[in-house]
Amino acid sequence: MSEAEFVPVAEDAAPPRAEAARLRDVSADQWRAGVAAWLGWTFDGLDMHLYTLVALPFVAELLHASLTDDAVGRYSSWIQAAFLFGWALGGGLFGRVGDRLGRTRTLMLTILTYAVFTGLSFFAQAWWHLFIFRFLAALGIGGEWAVGASLLSETWPRRWRPWIAGVLQSGVNVGVLFASLIYFVLSLADMPNRSVFLVGVLPALLVVWIRRAVPESAEWHAARLASQTGAGSQPVVPGIRDLFRGPIRRTTMLTIAVCALSLNAHWAFMFWSLQHLRNLPDLRGRTDIGQLVSLVLTLLMLTAIVGNFLCALLARRWGYRRVIVLGCVSYFAVMAICYGVPRAHGSLWWFLAALGTCSGLFALFTMYLPPLFPTLLRTTGAGFCYNIGRVVAGFGTVFFGLFSQVGDFRLAMFYASFLFIPAAGAAWFLPELSDEAPATPQI
């Protein structure tokens, strides 16, 4: 397949499709694809944040150490780094599988992977057991992102993309809310911290329904057929090397920069903010710290849902690129002000609400990134670029943790916030997509 076939926006090669103008015009197959992707993302959110809720106490238990022991913070950050590395590797691996085997079959594989290995985390007896299980679970979580996003971008109306992005990203937030609620209940019942991982097995049940009810993307089928070079020949499917050839190379490099920088800062906040809260001087000795951490995560997710749809509304008016730039700058400003000076937990709530709202910028990635790449390179391209960011974020979680004193992770988040500035700069040079006059879907 020649380089000339790879263009920054690849939808011109896709077969034309009649697009629904109202929700009642959406077909049953489209609804099933949407529900499958949304539930996959919901369980993504559930499984990915179970560890952040119990990181320090569970690792302390495995190490037979106290929460303020320096080794607890160090090993917990390495386990989180392993998760982010696995997330990145899974995005590239399953992204490739998704372009070869199809979106639906790959979606099932990703969900089964993260469900099984999240459940196995319950049985960890040493920190390195948890390290391995979180890495393997992350392979499926990382793969599900690119596959689910591509499935929806190929099946639902293009002009609804900003709203679809908000709905899809909200699935992650709802999953995290479930995780937070589960942890809250388990902490009230004084259950062991490891118990939360048993809940992570539930997504495996979703695979049975997807296998029976969700059809493959017609756009993927058409692209596979068009890629055959002759009668009876095998389809020619592009690979990762093709991301760095021809005119698509510039888009690839800019997308990697935006994802690597912004996700590094975002995950530094998501991981260290909860650990920072546990160790604030004004909270020491409190017996309800687990419930408080759960409430903070609930606040972050509820405001993130607001942020998802706020960014969708702004993207409809101003375009994805400008709103991503604005989101990065806003995230930097709030995060730097919040953690620039020591604060008691009571003064953090409004800042945390604002930070949760700023995280809505990542909702736009779900519908913006896949269409930047050709159909048969879509899950590979989106998965590879987005998940390179997770590799960097994995290193960043450990790196920024080195700036912190034992039990005080404020500086980790303050320094990480500055990464949003170059992320905004790189996003400004990305191409803009046209969603053909996006409009709110009508009932």
C-alpha positions as CSV (number, residue, x, y, z in Angstrom):
1,M,0.0,0.0,0.0
2,S,1.6,3.3,-1.1
3,E,2.3,6.2,1.1
4,A,0.1,8.4,-1.1
5,E,-3.0,6.6,0.2
6,F,-2.4,7.9,3.7
7,V,-3.9,11.3,4.3
8,P,-4.4,13.2,7.5
9,V,-8.2,12.8,7.5
10,A,-9.1,9.5,6.0
11,E,-12.9,9.6,5.9
12,D,-13.0,10.4,2.2
13,A,-12.1,6.8,1.5
14,A,-15.0,5.5,3.6
15,P,-18.2,4.5,1.9
16,P,-20.9,7.2,2.0
17,R,-23.6,6.4,4.6
18,A,-27.0,7.9,5.2
19,E,-26.8,9.7,8.5
20,A,-29.6,9.8,11.0
21,A,-30.9,13.3,11.9
22,R,-32.9,12.2,14.9
23,L,-32.4,9.7,17.7
24,R,-35.5,7.8,16.5
25,D,-33.8,7.3,13.1
26,V,-30.8,5.5,14.7
27,S,-30.9,1.8,13.7
28,A,-30.9,-1.1,16.2
29,D,-27.3,-2.1,15.1
30,Q,-26.1,1.4,15.8
31,W,-27.7,1.4,19.3
32,R,-26.1,-2.0,20.1
33,A,-22.7,-0.7,19.0
34,G,-23.1,2.4,21.1
35,V,-24.2,0.5,24.2
36,A,-21.3,-2.0,23.8
37,A,-18.7,0.8,23.5
38,W,-20.3,2.7,26.4
39,L,-20.4,-0.3,28.7
40,G,-16.9,-1.2,27.7
41,W,-15.7,2.2,28.7
42,T,-17.8,2.1,31.9
43,F,-16.1,-1.0,33.0
44,D,-12.8,0.5,31.9
45,G,-13.3,3.3,34.4
46,L,-14.3,0.8,37.1
47,D,-11.3,-1.4,36.7
48,M,-8.7,1.3,36.1
49,H,-9.4,3.2,39.3
50,L,-9.9,0.3,41.8
51,Y,-6.2,0.4,42.4
52,T,-5.9,4.2,42.9
53,L,-8.5,3.9,45.7
54,V,-6.5,1.4,47.7
55,A,-3.0,1.9,46.5
56,L,-1.2,3.0,49.6
57,P,-3.0,0.8,52.2
58,F,-2.9,-2.3,50.0
59,V,0.7,-2.0,49.1
60,A,1.5,-1.2,52.8
61,E,-0.3,-4.5,53.6
62,L,1.8,-6.4,51.0
63,L,5.0,-4.9,52.3
64,H,4.0,-5.2,56.0
65,A,4.9,-1.5,56.4
66,S,3.2,1.7,57.6
67,L,1.4,4.2,55.2
68,T,4.2,6.8,55.7
69,D,7.0,4.3,54.9
70,D,8.9,5.6,51.9
71,A,8.9,2.2,50.3
72,V,5.1,2.2,50.2
73,G,5.0,5.3,48.1
74,R,7.8,4.0,45.9
75,Y,6.4,0.6,45.1
76,S,2.8,1.9,44.7
77,S,4.1,4.3,42.1
78,W,5.9,1.5,40.3
79,I,2.7,-0.6,40.2
80,Q,0.8,2.4,38.8
81,A,3.6,2.9,36.2
82,A,3.3,-0.8,35.2
83,F,-0.4,-0.3,34.7
84,L,0.2,2.7,32.5
85,F,2.9,0.8,30.5
86,G,0.5,-2.1,30.0
87,W,-2.2,0.4,29.0
88,A,0.0,1.8,26.3
89,L,1.2,-1.6,25.1
90,G,-2.4,-2.9,25.0
91,G,-3.5,0.1,23.0
92,G,-0.9,-0.6,20.3
93,L,-1.4,-4.4,20.4
94,F,-5.2,-4.5,20.4
95,G,-5.3,-1.5,18.0
96,R,-3.4,-3.6,15.5
97,V,-5.7,-6.5,16.2
98,G,-8.8,-4.3,15.8
99,D,-7.7,-3.2,12.3
100,R,-7.1,-6.8,11.3
101,L,-9.9,-8.8,13.0
102,G,-12.5,-6.1,13.3
103,R,-13.8,-3.9,16.0
104,T,-16.4,-6.2,17.6
105,R,-14.2,-9.3,18.1
106,T,-11.3,-7.2,19.4
107,L,-13.7,-5.4,21.8
108,M,-14.6,-8.8,23.4
109,L,-10.9,-9.7,23.8
110,T,-10.0,-6.5,25.5
111,I,-12.9,-6.7,28.0
112,L,-12.1,-10.3,28.8
113,T,-8.5,-9.5,29.4
114,Y,-9.0,-6.7,31.9
115,A,-11.8,-8.5,33.7
116,V,-9.8,-11.6,34.4
117,F,-6.6,-10.0,35.5
118,T,-8.3,-7.4,37.7
119,G,-10.0,-10.2,39.5
120,L,-6.7,-12.0,40.0
121,S,-5.3,-8.9,41.7
122,F,-7.4,-10.0,44.8
123,F,-5.0,-13.0,45.2
124,A,-1.8,-10.9,45.3
125,Q,0.5,-11.9,48.1
126,A,3.5,-9.7,47.3
127,W,3.9,-6.3,45.7
128,W,5.3,-7.8,42.5
129,H,2.2,-10.0,42.1
130,L,0.1,-6.9,42.0
131,F,2.6,-5.3,39.6
132,I,2.1,-8.2,37.1
133,F,-1.6,-8.4,37.4
134,R,-2.1,-4.7,37.0
135,F,0.1,-4.7,33.9
136,L,-1.8,-7.5,32.3
137,A,-5.2,-6.0,33.2
138,A,-4.1,-2.7,31.6
139,L,-3.4,-4.5,28.3
140,G,-7.2,-4.9,27.8
141,I,-8.1,-1.5,29.2
142,G,-5.7,0.2,26.8
143,G,-7.0,-1.8,23.8
144,E,-10.6,-1.1,24.6
145,W,-10.2,2.7,24.2
146,A,-9.1,2.7,20.6
147,V,-11.5,-0.1,19.6
148,G,-14.6,1.4,21.2
149,A,-13.8,4.9,19.9
150,S,-13.3,3.6,16.3
151,L,-16.5,1.5,16.5
152,L,-18.6,4.5,17.4
153,S,-16.9,6.9,14.9
154,E,-17.7,4.4,12.1
155,T,-21.3,3.6,13.1
156,W,-22.9,6.8,14.5
157,P,-23.5,10.1,12.6
158,R,-20.4,12.1,12.2
159,R,-22.0,15.4,12.9
160,W,-23.0,14.2,16.4
161,R,-19.4,13.5,17.3
162,P,-18.9,16.2,20.0
163,W,-21.9,14.8,21.9
164,I,-20.9,11.2,21.3
165,A,-17.5,12.1,22.7
166,G,-19.2,13.5,25.9
167,V,-21.4,10.4,26.3
168,L,-18.6,7.9,25.7
169,Q,-16.1,9.6,28.1
170,S,-18.9,9.8,30.7
171,G,-19.0,6.0,30.6
172,V,-15.5,6.1,32.1
173,N,-16.6,8.6,34.8
174,V,-19.6,6.5,35.7
175,G,-17.4,3.5,36.0
176,V,-15.1,5.4,38.4
177,L,-18.2,6.4,40.3
178,F,-19.2,2.8,40.7
179,A,-15.6,2.0,41.9
180,S,-15.8,4.8,44.4
181,L,-19.3,3.7,45.6
182,I,-18.1,0.1,46.0
183,Y,-15.0,1.2,47.9
184,F,-17.2,3.4,50.1
185,V,-19.5,0.5,51.0
186,L,-16.6,-1.9,51.6
187,S,-14.8,0.6,53.8
188,L,-18.0,1.0,55.9
189,A,-18.2,-2.8,56.2
190,D,-14.6,-2.9,57.2
191,M,-13.8,-5.3,54.3
192,P,-10.1,-5.9,53.3
193,N,-8.8,-3.4,50.7
194,R,-8.1,-6.2,48.2
195,S,-11.9,-7.0,48.1
196,V,-12.4,-4.2,45.6
197,F,-10.7,-6.2,42.8
198,L,-13.3,-9.0,42.9
199,V,-15.8,-6.5,41.4
200,G,-13.5,-6.2,38.4
201,V,-14.6,-9.6,37.2
202,L,-18.1,-8.4,36.3
203,P,-17.2,-7.0,32.8
204,A,-16.6,-10.6,31.6
205,L,-20.4,-11.0,31.5
206,L,-20.6,-8.2,28.8
207,V,-18.6,-10.3,26.4
208,V,-21.4,-12.9,26.0
209,W,-23.9,-10.2,25.0
210,I,-21.5,-8.5,22.5
211,R,-20.8,-11.8,20.9
212,R,-24.5,-12.4,20.2
213,A,-25.8,-8.8,19.6
214,V,-23.2,-6.4,18.2
215,P,-22.4,-6.5,14.4
216,E,-19.1,-5.6,12.8
217,S,-18.6,-2.1,11.5
218,A,-19.7,-1.8,7.8
219,E,-17.1,0.8,7.2
220,W,-14.3,-1.6,8.4
221,H,-15.7,-4.4,6.1
222,A,-15.7,-2.0,3.1
223,A,-12.2,-0.8,3.8
224,R,-10.9,-4.4,4.1
225,L,-12.6,-5.3,0.8
226,A,-11.2,-2.2,-0.9
227,S,-7.7,-3.1,0.3
228,Q,-7.5,-6.4,-1.6
229,T,-5.2,-6.1,-4.5
230,G,-6.8,-8.8,-6.6
231,A,-9.3,-11.6,-6.7
232,G,-8.8,-14.0,-3.9
233,S,-5.9,-12.0,-2.4
234,Q,-5.5,-11.2,1.2
235,P,-6.3,-7.6,2.3
236,V,-3.3,-5.3,2.6
237,V,-3.4,-3.8,6.1
238,P,-1.1,-1.0,6.9
239,G,1.0,-1.1,10.1
240,I,2.6,1.2,12.6
241,R,5.4,2.1,10.2
242,D,2.9,3.7,8.0
243,L,2.1,6.2,10.7
244,F,5.5,7.8,10.0
245,R,5.2,7.9,6.2
246,G,3.9,10.6,3.9
247,P,1.6,13.4,5.0
248,I,0.2,11.4,7.9
249,R,3.6,11.6,9.7
250,R,3.2,15.2,10.9
251,T,-0.2,14.4,12.4
252,T,1.2,11.4,14.1
253,M,4.1,13.3,15.7
254,L,1.8,16.1,16.9
255,T,-0.8,13.7,18.3
256,I,1.9,11.8,20.2
257,A,3.2,15.1,21.7
258,V,-0.3,16.2,22.8
259,C,-1.1,12.8,24.3
260,A,2.2,12.3,26.0
261,L,2.4,15.7,27.7
262,S,-1.3,16.0,28.7
263,L,-1.7,12.5,29.9
264,N,1.5,12.7,31.9
265,A,0.1,15.7,33.8
266,H,-3.4,14.3,34.1
267,W,-2.3,11.0,35.6
268,A,0.1,12.6,38.0
269,F,-2.9,14.4,39.4
270,M,-5.3,11.5,39.3
271,F,-2.9,9.2,41.2
272,W,-1.0,11.5,43.5
273,S,-4.0,13.7,44.5
274,L,-5.7,10.8,46.4
275,Q,-2.4,9.7,48.0
276,H,-1.7,13.4,49.0
277,L,-5.1,13.6,50.6
278,R,-4.5,10.5,52.7
279,N,-1.4,12.1,54.2
280,L,-2.5,15.7,54.9
281,P,-1.6,16.8,58.4
282,D,-5.1,17.9,59.3
283,L,-6.5,14.4,58.4
284,R,-4.0,12.3,60.4
285,G,-5.7,10.1,62.9
286,R,-9.1,10.2,61.2
287,T,-10.8,6.8,60.9
288,D,-13.0,7.7,58.0
289,I,-10.2,8.5,55.5
290,G,-11.4,5.8,53.1
291,Q,-14.8,7.3,52.9
292,L,-13.3,10.8,52.4
293,V,-11.1,9.5,49.5
294,S,-14.2,7.9,48.0
295,L,-16.1,11.2,48.2
296,V,-13.2,13.2,46.6
297,L,-13.1,10.7,43.7
298,T,-16.9,11.0,43.3
299,L,-16.6,14.8,43.1
300,L,-13.9,14.5,40.4
301,M,-16.0,12.2,38.3
302,L,-19.3,14.2,38.6
303,T,-17.5,17.4,37.6
304,A,-15.7,15.5,34.8
305,I,-19.1,14.5,33.4
306,V,-20.0,18.2,33.4
307,G,-16.7,18.9,31.7
308,N,-17.3,16.3,29.0
309,F,-20.4,18.0,27.8
310,L,-19.1,21.5,28.3
311,C,-16.2,20.6,26.0
312,A,-18.6,19.0,23.6
313,L,-20.6,22.2,23.4
314,L,-17.5,24.4,23.0
315,A,-16.2,22.0,20.3
316,R,-19.4,22.3,18.4
317,R,-18.9,26.1,18.3
318,W,-15.2,26.5,18.1
319,G,-13.8,23.1,16.8
320,Y,-11.9,20.3,18.6
321,R,-8.5,21.8,18.3
322,R,-9.2,25.1,19.9
323,V,-11.1,23.5,22.8
324,I,-8.3,21.0,23.5
325,V,-5.8,24.0,23.6
326,L,-8.2,25.9,26.0
327,G,-8.6,22.8,28.1
328,C,-4.9,22.2,28.5
329,V,-4.3,25.9,29.5
330,S,-7.2,25.8,32.0
331,Y,-6.0,22.5,33.6
332,F,-2.5,23.9,34.0
333,A,-3.7,27.1,35.7
334,V,-6.0,25.4,38.2
335,M,-3.6,22.6,39.0
336,A,-0.6,25.0,39.5
337,I,-2.6,27.4,41.7
338,C,-4.1,24.5,43.8
339,Y,-0.8,22.8,44.5
340,G,1.5,25.8,44.4
341,V,1.1,26.3,48.2
342,P,0.3,23.9,51.0
343,R,-3.5,23.7,51.7
344,A,-5.7,22.0,54.3
345,H,-8.2,19.5,52.9
346,G,-11.1,21.9,53.5
347,S,-9.7,24.4,51.0
348,L,-9.2,21.8,48.2
349,W,-12.8,21.1,47.3
350,W,-13.5,24.0,44.9
351,F,-10.1,23.4,43.2
352,L,-10.9,19.7,42.8
353,A,-14.2,20.5,41.3
354,A,-12.5,22.8,38.8
355,L,-9.9,20.2,38.0
356,G,-12.5,17.5,37.4
357,T,-14.3,19.9,34.9
358,C,-11.0,20.6,33.1
359,S,-10.4,16.8,32.6
360,G,-13.4,16.9,30.2
361,L,-10.9,17.9,27.5
362,F,-10.0,14.2,27.2
363,A,-13.5,13.4,26.1
364,L,-12.7,15.1,22.8
365,F,-9.8,12.8,22.2
366,T,-12.3,9.9,21.7
367,M,-13.9,11.3,18.6
368,Y,-11.1,13.6,17.4
369,L,-8.2,11.2,17.2
370,P,-9.5,8.1,15.3
371,P,-10.7,10.1,12.2
372,L,-7.3,11.7,11.8
373,F,-6.2,8.3,10.5
374,P,-7.3,6.1,7.5
375,T,-9.9,3.5,8.2
376,L,-7.5,0.5,8.2
377,L,-5.0,2.4,10.3
378,R,-7.6,4.0,12.6
379,T,-7.4,1.9,15.8
380,T,-3.7,1.4,15.2
381,G,-3.1,5.1,14.8
382,A,-5.4,6.3,17.6
383,G,-4.3,3.5,19.9
384,F,-0.6,4.0,19.3
385,C,-0.5,7.8,19.6
386,Y,-2.8,7.9,22.7
387,N,-1.0,5.1,24.4
388,I,2.5,6.5,23.8
389,G,1.2,9.1,26.2
390,R,0.5,6.5,28.8
391,V,4.1,5.2,28.5
392,V,5.3,8.7,29.3
393,A,2.7,9.0,32.0
394,G,4.0,5.8,33.6
395,F,7.5,7.2,33.8
396,G,6.0,10.6,35.0
397,T,4.1,9.0,37.8
398,V,7.4,7.7,39.3
399,F,9.5,10.7,38.2
400,F,7.3,13.4,39.7
401,G,6.9,11.3,42.9
402,L,10.6,11.7,43.4
403,F,10.0,15.5,44.0
404,S,7.8,14.7,47.1
405,Q,8.7,14.3,50.7
406,V,7.6,11.2,52.4
407,G,3.8,11.4,52.7
408,D,3.5,14.8,50.9
409,F,2.9,14.6,47.2
410,R,1.9,18.3,46.5
411,L,5.0,19.2,44.5
412,A,4.6,16.1,42.3
413,M,1.4,17.7,41.0
414,F,2.6,21.2,40.9
415,Y,5.6,20.4,38.7
416,A,3.5,18.1,36.5
417,S,1.0,20.8,35.8
418,F,3.5,22.7,33.6
419,L,3.4,19.9,31.0
420,F,0.0,21.2,29.9
421,I,1.6,24.3,28.4
422,P,3.7,22.5,25.6
423,A,0.7,20.1,25.2
424,A,-1.5,23.1,24.3
425,G,1.2,24.4,21.9
426,A,1.4,21.1,20.0
427,A,-2.4,20.8,19.9
428,W,-2.6,24.2,18.1
429,F,-0.9,22.8,15.1
430,L,-3.1,19.7,14.7
431,P,-5.6,19.6,11.8
432,E,-9.2,20.5,12.4
433,L,-12.0,18.0,11.6
434,S,-15.2,18.9,9.9
435,D,-18.3,17.2,11.3
436,E,-20.6,18.6,8.7
437,A,-22.3,21.3,10.8
438,P,-22.5,19.3,14.1
439,A,-25.9,19.4,15.7
440,T,-27.5,18.1,18.9
441,P,-29.3,14.8,18.1
442,Q,-33.1,15.4,18.1
443,I,-35.6,13.1,19.8
